[in-house]
Amino acid sequence: MGEPEEDPDFIVYDEDDMNEANALKSTIKIDCEKCHGKEGVWWSFQTRSADEPETRFYKCIKCNHTWRDYT
Ligand SMILES: [Zn+2]
């Protein structure tokens, strides 16, 4: 018996790719600690545990510095 074939319609994107895609949706004012840029994007990432709040990521669009915020 062979391995089950992967469903071609179900593509698992790399987590970073998904974050990039989501990040393009919204631009906000930020304060980048690296280049002191004022414009960036953010996206949220829901952890597996429903008890934990979602983690919010920020990325500076100038220098691509990325950080996260646990609020
Ligand atoms: Zn920056």
N, CA, C, O and the ligand as a Tripos MOL2 file, in Angstrom:
@<TRIPOS>MOLECULE
protein
  285   283    72     0     0
PROTEIN
NO_CHARGES

@<TRIPOS>ATOM
      1 N           0.8480   -1.2030    0.0000 N.3       1 MET1
      2 CA          0.0000    0.0000    0.0000 C.3       1 MET1
      3 C           0.8830    1.2520    0.0000 C.2       1 MET1
      4 O           1.8200    1.3700    0.7910 O.2       1 MET1
      5 N           0.5760    2.1440   -0.8680 N.am      2 GLY2
      6 CA          1.4300    3.3440   -0.9740 C.3       2 GLY2
      7 C           0.9950    4.4160    0.0030 C.2       2 GLY2
      8 O          -0.0130    4.2990    0.7000 O.2       2 GLY2
      9 N           1.7820    5.4430    0.0200 N.am      3 GLU3
     10 CA          1.4530    6.5880    0.8600 C.3       3 GLU3
     11 C           0.2670    7.3280    0.2420 C.2       3 GLU3
     12 O           0.1230    7.3640   -0.9800 O.2       3 GLU3
     13 N          -0.5660    7.9050    1.0720 N.am      4 PRO4
     14 CA         -1.6570    8.7290    0.5080 C.3       4 PRO4
     15 C          -1.0840    9.9380   -0.2160 C.2       4 PRO4
     16 O          -0.1970   10.6230    0.2940 O.2       4 PRO4
     17 N          -1.5970   10.1870   -1.3910 N.am      5 GLU5
     18 CA         -1.0610   11.3150   -2.1510 C.3       5 GLU5
     19 C          -1.5300   12.6340   -1.5620 C.2       5 GLU5
     20 O          -2.6220   12.7420   -1.0040 O.2       5 GLU5
     21 N          -0.6870   13.6100   -1.7010 N.am      6 GLU6
     22 CA         -1.0610   14.9300   -1.1900 C.3       6 GLU6
     23 C          -2.1210   15.5580   -2.0730 C.2       6 GLU6
     24 O          -2.0700   15.4730   -3.3000 O.2       6 GLU6
     25 N          -3.0490   16.1700   -1.4380 N.am      7 ASP7
     26 CA         -4.0960   16.8600   -2.1840 C.3       7 ASP7
     27 C          -3.5130   18.1150   -2.8050 C.2       7 ASP7
     28 O          -3.0570   18.9980   -2.0780 O.2       7 ASP7
     29 N          -3.5120   18.2190   -4.1130 N.am      8 PRO8
     30 CA         -2.9010   19.3950   -4.7510 C.3       8 PRO8
     31 C          -3.6310   20.6900   -4.4390 C.2       8 PRO8
     32 O          -3.0730   21.7760   -4.5990 O.2       8 PRO8
     33 N          -4.8640   20.5790   -3.9970 N.am      9 ASP9
     34 CA         -5.6080   21.7930   -3.6720 C.3       9 ASP9
     35 C          -5.2840   22.3070   -2.2800 C.2       9 ASP9
     36 O          -5.6150   23.4350   -1.9150 O.2       9 ASP9
     37 N          -4.6330   21.4560   -1.5240 N.am     10 PHE10
     38 CA         -4.3170   21.8650   -0.1570 C.3      10 PHE10
     39 C          -2.8340   22.1580   -0.0650 C.2      10 PHE10
     40 O          -2.0160   21.2490    0.0820 O.2      10 PHE10
     41 N          -2.5000   23.4130   -0.1530 N.am     11 ILE11
     42 CA         -1.0950   23.8170   -0.1320 C.3      11 ILE11
     43 C          -0.7870   24.4610    1.2040 C.2      11 ILE11
     44 O          -1.4370   25.4270    1.6050 O.2      11 ILE11
     45 N           0.1880   23.9330    1.8750 N.am     12 VAL12
     46 CA          0.6110   24.5180    3.1410 C.3      12 VAL12
     47 C           1.7030   25.5460    2.8650 C.2      12 VAL12
     48 O           2.8220   25.2130    2.4730 O.2      12 VAL12
     49 N           1.3510   26.7510    3.0740 N.am     13 TYR13
     50 CA          2.3340   27.8100    2.8740 C.3      13 TYR13
     51 C           3.2620   27.8830    4.0710 C.2      13 TYR13
     52 O           2.9050   27.5350    5.1960 O.2      13 TYR13
     53 N           4.4270   28.3330    3.7920 N.am     14 ASP14
     54 CA          5.3610   28.5780    4.8700 C.3      14 ASP14
     55 C           4.8070   29.6760    5.7580 C.2      14 ASP14
     56 O           4.1780   30.6190    5.2790 O.2      14 ASP14
     57 N           5.0410   29.5500    7.0320 N.am     15 GLU15
     58 CA          4.4750   30.5010    7.9840 C.3      15 GLU15
     59 C           4.9030   31.9320    7.6610 C.2      15 GLU15
     60 O           4.1180   32.8720    7.7840 O.2      15 GLU15
     61 N           6.1400   32.0760    7.2530 N.am     16 ASP16
     62 CA          6.6230   33.4090    6.9210 C.3      16 ASP16
     63 C           5.9050   33.9710    5.7080 C.2      16 ASP16
     64 O           5.6280   35.1680    5.6340 O.2      16 ASP16
     65 N           5.6050   33.0960    4.7590 N.am     17 ASP17
     66 CA          4.8920   33.5510    3.5770 C.3      17 ASP17
     67 C           3.5080   34.0600    3.9500 C.2      17 ASP17
     68 O           3.0490   35.0830    3.4430 O.2      17 ASP17
     69 N           2.8550   33.3320    4.8380 N.am     18 MET18
     70 CA          1.5250   33.7580    5.2600 C.3      18 MET18
     71 C           1.5930   35.0790    5.9960 C.2      18 MET18
     72 O           0.7510   35.9560    5.8060 O.2      18 MET18
     73 N           2.6030   35.2110    6.8390 N.am     19 ASN19
     74 CA          2.7500   36.4540    7.5670 C.3      19 ASN19
     75 C           2.9950   37.6140    6.6110 C.2      19 ASN19
     76 O           2.4510   38.7040    6.7890 O.2      19 ASN19
     77 N           3.8000   37.3750    5.6200 N.am     20 GLU20
     78 CA          4.0600   38.4210    4.6410 C.3      20 GLU20
     79 C           2.7730   38.8240    3.9490 C.2      20 GLU20
     80 O           2.4860   40.0100    3.7890 O.2      20 GLU20
     81 N           2.0090   37.8380    3.5440 N.am     21 ALA21
     82 CA          0.7790   38.1120    2.8120 C.3      21 ALA21
     83 C          -0.1920   38.8980    3.6810 C.2      21 ALA21
     84 O          -0.7990   39.8670    3.2250 O.2      21 ALA21
     85 N          -0.3330   38.4860    4.9110 N.am     22 ASN22
     86 CA         -1.2560   39.1760    5.7960 C.3      22 ASN22
     87 C          -0.7640   40.5750    6.1190 C.2      22 ASN22
     88 O          -1.5570   41.4960    6.3140 O.2      22 ASN22
     89 N           0.5390   40.7240    6.1720 N.am     23 ALA23
     90 CA          1.1090   42.0010    6.5640 C.3      23 ALA23
     91 C           0.8240   43.0730    5.5240 C.2      23 ALA23
     92 O           0.7790   44.2610    5.8440 O.2      23 ALA23
     93 N           0.6360   42.6580    4.3050 N.am     24 LEU24
     94 CA          0.4240   43.6350    3.2420 C.3      24 LEU24
     95 C          -0.9330   44.3080    3.3480 C.2      24 LEU24
     96 O          -1.1940   45.2970    2.6620 O.2      24 LEU24
     97 N          -1.7850   43.7850    4.1930 N.am     25 LYS25
     98 CA         -3.1460   44.2920    4.2380 C.3      25 LYS25
     99 C          -3.2740   45.6160    4.9630 C.2      25 LYS25
    100 O          -4.1390   46.4290    4.6390 O.2      25 LYS25
    101 N          -2.4250   45.8280    5.9290 N.am     26 SER26
    102 CA         -2.6380   47.0090    6.7510 C.3      26 SER26
    103 C          -1.3250   47.7010    7.0900 C.2      26 SER26
    104 O          -0.3540   47.0650    7.5000 O.2      26 SER26
    105 N          -1.3180   48.9960    6.9110 N.am     27 THR27
    106 CA         -0.1560   49.7900    7.2610 C.3      27 THR27
    107 C          -0.5090   50.6660    8.4550 C.2      27 THR27
    108 O          -1.5810   51.2680    8.5050 O.2      27 THR27
    109 N           0.3920   50.7260    9.3980 N.am     28 ILE28
    110 CA          0.1210   51.5200   10.5860 C.3      28 ILE28
    111 C           1.3370   52.3760   10.9180 C.2      28 ILE28
    112 O           2.4240   52.2090   10.3650 O.2      28 ILE28
    113 N           1.1050   53.2890   11.8370 N.am     29 LYS29
    114 CA          2.2280   54.0750   12.3410 C.3      29 LYS29
    115 C           2.9630   53.2640   13.3940 C.2      29 LYS29
    116 O           2.3590   52.7050   14.3100 O.2      29 LYS29
    117 N           4.2460   53.2140   13.2460 N.am     30 ILE30
    118 CA          5.0590   52.4800   14.2060 C.3      30 ILE30
    119 C           6.2320   53.3500   14.6240 C.2      30 ILE30
    120 O           6.4000   54.4740   14.1530 O.2      30 ILE30
    121 N           7.0270   52.8070   15.5080 N.am     31 ASP31
    122 CA          8.2590   53.4850   15.8830 C.3      31 ASP31
    123 C           9.3600   52.4370   15.8780 C.2      31 ASP31
    124 O           9.5980   51.7590   16.8770 O.2      31 ASP31
    125 N          10.0180   52.3170   14.7460 N.am     32 CYS32
    126 CA         11.0290   51.2820   14.5960 C.3      32 CYS32
    127 C          12.2530   51.6240   15.4280 C.2      32 CYS32
    128 O          12.8040   52.7220   15.3480 O.2      32 CYS32
    129 N          12.6610   50.6500   16.2300 N.am     33 GLU33
    130 CA         13.8030   50.9060   17.1000 C.3      33 GLU33
    131 C          15.1320   50.8270   16.3510 C.2      33 GLU33
    132 O          16.1680   51.2370   16.8740 O.2      33 GLU33
    133 N          15.1010   50.3100   15.1490 N.am     34 LYS34
    134 CA         16.3510   50.1760   14.3900 C.3      34 LYS34
    135 C          16.6210   51.3860   13.5020 C.2      34 LYS34
    136 O          17.6900   51.9930   13.5740 O.2      34 LYS34
    137 N          15.6470   51.7320   12.6650 N.am     35 CYS35
    138 CA         15.8820   52.8290   11.7230 C.3      35 CYS35
    139 C          15.0140   54.0260   12.0490 C.2      35 CYS35
    140 O          15.0630   55.0390   11.3510 O.2      35 CYS35
    141 N          14.2140   53.9200   13.1100 N.am     36 HIS36
    142 CA         13.3120   54.9810   13.5340 C.3      36 HIS36
    143 C          12.3070   55.3400   12.4530 C.2      36 HIS36
    144 O          11.8420   56.4760   12.3550 O.2      36 HIS36
    145 N          11.9860   54.3350   11.6440 N.am     37 GLY37
    146 CA         10.9500   54.5250   10.6440 C.3      37 GLY37
    147 C           9.5960   54.6860   11.3120 C.2      37 GLY37
    148 O           9.3860   54.2210   12.4320 O.2      37 GLY37
    149 N           8.6980   55.3350   10.6330 N.am     38 LYS38
    150 CA          7.3920   55.6250   11.2140 C.3      38 LYS38
    151 C           6.2640   54.8520   10.5680 C.2      38 LYS38
    152 O           5.1050   54.9970   10.9540 O.2      38 LYS38
    153 N           6.5920   54.0410    9.5990 N.am     39 GLU39
    154 CA          5.5380   53.3180    8.9090 C.3      39 GLU39
    155 C           5.8590   51.8310    8.8910 C.2      39 GLU39
    156 O           6.9860   51.4200    8.6120 O.2      39 GLU39
    157 N           4.8550   51.0520    9.1900 N.am     40 GLY40
    158 CA          5.0730   49.6140    9.2210 C.3      40 GLY40
    159 C           3.7840   48.8690    9.0000 C.2      40 GLY40
    160 O           2.7300   49.4640    8.7780 O.2      40 GLY40
    161 N           3.8810   47.5930    9.0620 N.am     41 VAL41
    162 CA          2.7040   46.7510    8.9010 C.3      41 VAL41
    163 C           2.5990   45.8430   10.1090 C.2      41 VAL41
    164 O           3.5750   45.6390   10.8320 O.2      41 VAL41
    165 N           1.4430   45.3140   10.3190 N.am     42 TRP42
    166 CA          1.2630   44.3840   11.4300 C.3      42 TRP42
    167 C           0.3790   43.2470   10.9970 C.2      42 TRP42
    168 O          -0.3970   43.3600   10.0480 O.2      42 TRP42
    169 N           0.5080   42.1600   11.7020 N.am     43 TRP43
    170 CA         -0.3830   41.0290   11.5020 C.3      43 TRP43
    171 C          -0.4360   40.2690   12.8020 C.2      43 TRP43
    172 O           0.4400   40.4090   13.6550 O.2      43 TRP43
    173 N          -1.4500   39.4760   12.9450 N.am     44 SER44
    174 CA         -1.5950   38.7210   14.1750 C.3      44 SER44
    175 C          -1.4590   37.2410   13.8840 C.2      44 SER44
    176 O          -1.7400   36.7610   12.7850 O.2      44 SER44
    177 N          -1.0280   36.5560   14.8890 N.am     45 PHE45
    178 CA         -0.8160   35.1270   14.7540 C.3      45 PHE45
    179 C          -1.4310   34.4360   15.9550 C.2      45 PHE45
    180 O          -0.9890   34.6190   17.0900 O.2      45 PHE45
    181 N          -2.4510   33.6420   15.6920 N.am     46 GLN46
    182 CA         -3.1290   32.9410   16.7730 C.3      46 GLN46
    183 C          -2.3410   31.6960   17.1470 C.2      46 GLN46
    184 O          -2.0650   30.8410   16.3060 O.2      46 GLN46
    185 N          -1.9920   31.6120   18.3990 N.am     47 THR47
    186 CA         -1.2870   30.4150   18.8450 C.3      47 THR47
    187 C          -2.2550   29.2490   18.9290 C.2      47 THR47
    188 O          -3.4710   29.4300   18.8600 O.2      47 THR47
    189 N          -1.7180   28.0790   19.0740 N.am     48 ARG48
    190 CA         -2.5700   26.8910   19.0700 C.3      48 ARG48
    191 C          -3.5070   26.8590   20.2650 C.2      48 ARG48
    192 O          -4.6540   26.4260   20.1590 O.2      48 ARG48
    193 N          -3.0180   27.3120   21.3810 N.am     49 SER49
    194 CA         -3.8470   27.2870   22.5710 C.3      49 SER49
    195 C          -4.8510   28.4270   22.5270 C.2      49 SER49
    196 O          -4.4830   29.5870   22.3380 O.2      49 SER49
    197 N          -6.1000   28.0930   22.7010 N.am     50 ALA50
    198 CA         -7.1430   29.1150   22.6610 C.3      50 ALA50
    199 C          -7.0940   29.9990   23.9040 C.2      50 ALA50
    200 O          -7.6820   31.0800   23.9320 O.2      50 ALA50
    201 N          -6.3910   29.5320   24.9220 N.am     51 ASP51
    202 CA         -6.3120   30.3210   26.1500 C.3      51 ASP51
    203 C          -5.3710   31.5070   26.0040 C.2      51 ASP51
    204 O          -5.4860   32.5060   26.7130 O.2      51 ASP51
    205 N          -4.4470   31.3760   25.0780 N.am     52 GLU52
    206 CA         -3.4660   32.4440   24.9270 C.3      52 GLU52
    207 C          -3.9790   33.5000   23.9670 C.2      52 GLU52
    208 O          -4.6410   33.1830   22.9780 O.2      52 GLU52
    209 N          -3.6780   34.7350   24.2570 N.am     53 PRO53
    210 CA         -4.0730   35.7930   23.3320 C.3      53 PRO53
    211 C          -3.2620   35.7020   22.0610 C.2      53 PRO53
    212 O          -2.1810   35.1130   22.0430 O.2      53 PRO53
    213 N          -3.7750   36.2780   21.0170 N.am     54 GLU54
    214 CA         -3.0320   36.2480   19.7680 C.3      54 GLU54
    215 C          -1.7820   37.1120   19.8800 C.2      54 GLU54
    216 O          -1.7620   38.1190   20.5880 O.2      54 GLU54
    217 N          -0.7720   36.7070   19.1840 N.am     55 THR55
    218 CA          0.4650   37.4600   19.1710 C.3      55 THR55
    219 C           0.4470   38.3990   17.9780 C.2      55 THR55
    220 O           0.1200   38.0080   16.8570 O.2      55 THR55
    221 N           0.7980   39.6250   18.2420 N.am     56 ARG56
    222 CA          0.7860   40.6000   17.1650 C.3      56 ARG56
    223 C           2.2200   40.9030   16.7280 C.2      56 ARG56
    224 O           3.0990   41.1550   17.5530 O.2      56 ARG56
    225 N           2.4290   40.8740   15.4390 N.am     57 PHE57
    226 CA          3.7410   41.1400   14.8840 C.3      57 PHE57
    227 C           3.7420   42.4960   14.1930 C.2      57 PHE57
    228 O           2.7480   42.9220   13.6050 O.2      57 PHE57
    229 N           4.8770   43.1500   14.2840 N.am     58 TYR58
    230 CA          5.0630   44.4160   13.5800 C.3      58 TYR58
    231 C           6.2940   44.3240   12.7060 C.2      58 TYR58
    232 O           7.2860   43.6880   13.0630 O.2      58 TYR58
    233 N           6.2160   44.9630   11.5710 N.am     59 LYS59
    234 CA          7.3900   44.9930   10.7010 C.3      59 LYS59
    235 C           7.5440   46.3690   10.1020 C.2      59 LYS59
    236 O           6.6060   46.9570    9.5640 O.2      59 LYS59
    237 N           8.7570   46.8610   10.2130 N.am     60 CYS60
    238 CA          9.0790   48.1460    9.6190 C.3      60 CYS60
    239 C           9.2110   47.9680    8.1090 C.2      60 CYS60
    240 O           9.8990   47.0620    7.6380 O.2      60 CYS60
    241 N           8.5550   48.8270    7.3710 N.am     61 ILE61
    242 CA          8.6240   48.6720    5.9200 C.3      61 ILE61
    243 C           9.8900   49.2950    5.3480 C.2      61 ILE61
    244 O          10.1920   49.1260    4.1660 O.2      61 ILE61
    245 N          10.6180   50.0040    6.1760 N.am     62 LYS62
    246 CA         11.8690   50.5840    5.6930 C.3      62 LYS62
    247 C          13.0140   49.5870    5.7590 C.2      62 LYS62
    248 O          13.7200   49.3680    4.7750 O.2      62 LYS62
    249 N          13.1920   48.9870    6.9310 N.am     63 CYS63
    250 CA         14.3490   48.1240    7.1270 C.3      63 CYS63
    251 C          13.9650   46.6690    7.3620 C.2      63 CYS63
    252 O          14.8230   45.8120    7.5680 O.2      63 CYS63
    253 N          12.6730   46.4070    7.3280 N.am     64 ASN64
    254 CA         12.1830   45.0390    7.5100 C.3      64 ASN64
    255 C          12.4560   44.4790    8.8980 C.2      64 ASN64
    256 O          12.3870   43.2670    9.1060 O.2      64 ASN64
    257 N          12.7560   45.3300    9.8230 N.am     65 HIS65
    258 CA         12.8990   44.8690   11.1950 C.3      65 HIS65
    259 C          11.5360   44.3880   11.6910 C.2      65 HIS65
    260 O          10.5280   45.0810   11.5550 O.2      65 HIS65
    261 N          11.5300   43.1960   12.2640 N.am     66 THR66
    262 CA         10.2710   42.6000   12.7100 C.3      66 THR66
    263 C          10.3420   42.2930   14.1900 C.2      66 THR66
    264 O          11.3540   41.8000   14.6880 O.2      66 THR66
    265 N           9.2780   42.5850   14.8770 N.am     67 TRP67
    266 CA          9.2210   42.2590   16.2960 C.3      67 TRP67
    267 C           7.7920   41.9120   16.6500 C.2      67 TRP67
    268 O           6.8670   42.1040   15.8610 O.2      67 TRP67
    269 N           7.6380   41.3980   17.8500 N.am     68 ARG68
    270 CA          6.2830   41.0130   18.2380 C.3      68 ARG68
    271 C           5.8890   41.6030   19.5780 C.2      68 ARG68
    272 O           6.7190   42.0170   20.3880 O.2      68 ARG68
    273 N           4.6210   41.6190   19.7600 N.am     69 ASP69
    274 CA          4.0740   42.2760   20.9280 C.3      69 ASP69
    275 C           3.0480   41.3430   21.5640 C.2      69 ASP69
    276 O           2.1300   40.8570   20.9030 O.2      69 ASP69
    277 N           3.2230   41.1120   22.8340 N.am     70 TYR70
    278 CA          2.2770   40.2270   23.5290 C.3      70 TYR70
    279 C           1.3320   41.0580   24.3970 C.2      70 TYR70
    280 O           1.5480   41.1830   25.6020 O.2      70 TYR70
    281 N           0.3460   41.5940   23.8250 N.am     71 THR71
    282 CA         -0.5820   42.3500   24.6600 C.3      71 THR71
    283 C          -1.8900   41.5980   24.7920 C.2      71 THR71
    284 O          -2.8090   42.0710   25.4600 O.2      71 THR71
    285 ZN         13.0630   50.1930   10.5860 Zn       72 ZN72
@<TRIPOS>BOND
     1     1     2 1
     2     2     3 1
     3     3     4 2
     4     3     5 am
     5     5     6 1
     6     6     7 1
     7     7     8 2
     8     7     9 am
     9     9    10 1
    10    10    11 1
    11    11    12 2
    12    11    13 am
    13    13    14 1
    14    14    15 1
    15    15    16 2
    16    15    17 am
    17    17    18 1
    18    18    19 1
    19    19    20 2
    20    19    21 am
    21    21    22 1
    22    22    23 1
    23    23    24 2
    24    23    25 am
    25    25    26 1
    26    26    27 1
    27    27    28 2
    28    27    29 am
    29    29    30 1
    30    30    31 1
    31    31    32 2
    32    31    33 am
    33    33    34 1
    34    34    35 1
    35    35    36 2
    36    35    37 am
    37    37    38 1
    38    38    39 1
    39    39    40 2
    40    39    41 am
    41    41    42 1
    42    42    43 1
    43    43    44 2
    44    43    45 am
    45    45    46 1
    46    46    47 1
    47    47    48 2
    48    47    49 am
    49    49    50 1
    50    50    51 1
    51    51    52 2
    52    51    53 am
    53    53    54 1
    54    54    55 1
    55    55    56 2
    56    55    57 am
    57    57    58 1
    58    58    59 1
    59    59    60 2
    60    59    61 am
    61    61    62 1
    62    62    63 1
    63    63    64 2
    64    63    65 am
    65    65    66 1
    66    66    67 1
    67    67    68 2
    68    67    69 am
    69    69    70 1
    70    70    71 1
    71    71    72 2
    72    71    73 am
    73    73    74 1
    74    74    75 1
    75    75    76 2
    76    75    77 am
    77    77    78 1
    78    78    79 1
    79    79    80 2
    80    79    81 am
    81    81    82 1
    82    82    83 1
    83    83    84 2
    84    83    85 am
    85    85    86 1
    86    86    87 1
    87    87    88 2
    88    87    89 am
    89    89    90 1
    90    90    91 1
    91    91    92 2
    92    91    93 am
    93    93    94 1
    94    94    95 1
    95    95    96 2
    96    95    97 am
    97    97    98 1
    98    98    99 1
    99    99   100 2
   100    99   101 am
   101   101   102 1
   102   102   103 1
   103   103   104 2
   104   103   105 am
   105   105   106 1
   106   106   107 1
   107   107   108 2
   108   107   109 am
   109   109   110 1
   110   110   111 1
   111   111   112 2
   112   111   113 am
   113   113   114 1
   114   114   115 1
   115   115   116 2
   116   115   117 am
   117   117   118 1
   118   118   119 1
   119   119   120 2
   120   119   121 am
   121   121   122 1
   122   122   123 1
   123   123   124 2
   124   123   125 am
   125   125   126 1
   126   126   127 1
   127   127   128 2
   128   127   129 am
   129   129   130 1
   130   130   131 1
   131   131   132 2
   132   131   133 am
   133   133   134 1
   134   134   135 1
   135   135   136 2
   136   135   137 am
   137   137   138 1
   138   138   139 1
   139   139   140 2
   140   139   141 am
   141   141   142 1
   142   142   143 1
   143   143   144 2
   144   143   145 am
   145   145   146 1
   146   146   147 1
   147   147   148 2
   148   147   149 am
   149   149   150 1
   150   150   151 1
   151   151   152 2
   152   151   153 am
   153   153   154 1
   154   154   155 1
   155   155   156 2
   156   155   157 am
   157   157   158 1
   158   158   159 1
   159   159   160 2
   160   159   161 am
   161   161   162 1
   162   162   163 1
   163   163   164 2
   164   163   165 am
   165   165   166 1
   166   166   167 1
   167   167   168 2
   168   167   169 am
   169   169   170 1
   170   170   171 1
   171   171   172 2
   172   171   173 am
   173   173   174 1
   174   174   175 1
   175   175   176 2
   176   175   177 am
   177   177   178 1
   178   178   179 1
   179   179   180 2
   180   179   181 am
   181   181   182 1
   182   182   183 1
   183   183   184 2
   184   183   185 am
   185   185   186 1
   186   186   187 1
   187   187   188 2
   188   187   189 am
   189   189   190 1
   190   190   191 1
   191   191   192 2
   192   191   193 am
   193   193   194 1
   194   194   195 1
   195   195   196 2
   196   195   197 am
   197   197   198 1
   198   198   199 1
   199   199   200 2
   200   199   201 am
   201   201   202 1
   202   202   203 1
   203   203   204 2
   204   203   205 am
   205   205   206 1
   206   206   207 1
   207   207   208 2
   208   207   209 am
   209   209   210 1
   210   210   211 1
   211   211   212 2
   212   211   213 am
   213   213   214 1
   214   214   215 1
   215   215   216 2
   216   215   217 am
   217   217   218 1
   218   218   219 1
   219   219   220 2
   220   219   221 am
   221   221   222 1
   222   222   223 1
   223   223   224 2
   224   223   225 am
   225   225   226 1
   226   226   227 1
   227   227   228 2
   228   227   229 am
   229   229   230 1
   230   230   231 1
   231   231   232 2
   232   231   233 am
   233   233   234 1
   234   234   235 1
   235   235   236 2
   236   235   237 am
   237   237   238 1
   238   238   239 1
   239   239   240 2
   240   239   241 am
   241   241   242 1
   242   242   243 1
   243   243   244 2
   244   243   245 am
   245   245   246 1
   246   246   247 1
   247   247   248 2
   248   247   249 am
   249   249   250 1
   250   250   251 1
   251   251   252 2
   252   251   253 am
   253   253   254 1
   254   254   255 1
   255   255   256 2
   256   255   257 am
   257   257   258 1
   258   258   259 1
   259   259   260 2
   260   259   261 am
   261   261   262 1
   262   262   263 1
   263   263   264 2
   264   263   265 am
   265   265   266 1
   266   266   267 1
   267   267   268 2
   268   267   269 am
   269   269   270 1
   270   270   271 1
   271   271   272 2
   272   271   273 am
   273   273   274 1
   274   274   275 1
   275   275   276 2
   276   275   277 am
   277   277   278 1
   278   278   279 1
   279   279   280 2
   280   279   281 am
   281   281   282 1
   282   282   283 1
   283   283   284 2
@<TRIPOS>SUBSTRUCTURE
     1 MET1         2 RESIDUE 1 A MET
     2 GLY2         6 RESIDUE 1 A GLY
     3 GLU3        10 RESIDUE 1 A GLU
     4 PRO4        14 RESIDUE 1 A PRO
     5 GLU5        18 RESIDUE 1 A GLU
     6 GLU6        22 RESIDUE 1 A GLU
     7 ASP7        26 RESIDUE 1 A ASP
     8 PRO8        30 RESIDUE 1 A PRO
     9 ASP9        34 RESIDUE 1 A ASP
    10 PHE10       38 RESIDUE 1 A PHE
    11 ILE11       42 RESIDUE 1 A ILE
    12 VAL12       46 RESIDUE 1 A VAL
    13 TYR13       50 RESIDUE 1 A TYR
    14 ASP14       54 RESIDUE 1 A ASP
    15 GLU15       58 RESIDUE 1 A GLU
    16 ASP16       62 RESIDUE 1 A ASP
    17 ASP17       66 RESIDUE 1 A ASP
    18 MET18       70 RESIDUE 1 A MET
    19 ASN19       74 RESIDUE 1 A ASN
    20 GLU20       78 RESIDUE 1 A GLU
    21 ALA21       82 RESIDUE 1 A ALA
    22 ASN22       86 RESIDUE 1 A ASN
    23 ALA23       90 RESIDUE 1 A ALA
    24 LEU24       94 RESIDUE 1 A LEU
    25 LYS25       98 RESIDUE 1 A LYS
    26 SER26      102 RESIDUE 1 A SER
    27 THR27      106 RESIDUE 1 A THR
    28 ILE28      110 RESIDUE 1 A ILE
    29 LYS29      114 RESIDUE 1 A LYS
    30 ILE30      118 RESIDUE 1 A ILE
    31 ASP31      122 RESIDUE 1 A ASP
    32 CYS32      126 RESIDUE 1 A CYS
    33 GLU33      130 RESIDUE 1 A GLU
    34 LYS34      134 RESIDUE 1 A LYS
    35 CYS35      138 RESIDUE 1 A CYS
    36 HIS36      142 RESIDUE 1 A HIS
    37 GLY37      146 RESIDUE 1 A GLY
    38 LYS38      150 RESIDUE 1 A LYS
    39 GLU39      154 RESIDUE 1 A GLU
    40 GLY40      158 RESIDUE 1 A GLY
    41 VAL41      162 RESIDUE 1 A VAL
    42 TRP42      166 RESIDUE 1 A TRP
    43 TRP43      170 RESIDUE 1 A TRP
    44 SER44      174 RESIDUE 1 A SER
    45 PHE45      178 RESIDUE 1 A PHE
    46 GLN46      182 RESIDUE 1 A GLN
    47 THR47      186 RESIDUE 1 A THR
    48 ARG48      190 RESIDUE 1 A ARG
    49 SER49      194 RESIDUE 1 A SER
    50 ALA50      198 RESIDUE 1 A ALA
    51 ASP51      202 RESIDUE 1 A ASP
    52 GLU52      206 RESIDUE 1 A GLU
    53 PRO53      210 RESIDUE 1 A PRO
    54 GLU54      214 RESIDUE 1 A GLU
    55 THR55      218 RESIDUE 1 A THR
    56 ARG56      222 RESIDUE 1 A ARG
    57 PHE57      226 RESIDUE 1 A PHE
    58 TYR58      230 RESIDUE 1 A TYR
    59 LYS59      234 RESIDUE 1 A LYS
    60 CYS60      238 RESIDUE 1 A CYS
    61 ILE61      242 RESIDUE 1 A ILE
    62 LYS62      246 RESIDUE 1 A LYS
    63 CYS63      250 RESIDUE 1 A CYS
    64 ASN64      254 RESIDUE 1 A ASN
    65 HIS65      258 RESIDUE 1 A HIS
    66 THR66      262 RESIDUE 1 A THR
    67 TRP67      266 RESIDUE 1 A TRP
    68 ARG68      270 RESIDUE 1 A ARG
    69 ASP69      274 RESIDUE 1 A ASP
    70 TYR70      278 RESIDUE 1 A TYR
    71 THR71      282 RESIDUE 1 A THR
    72 ZN72       285 GROUP 0 **** ****
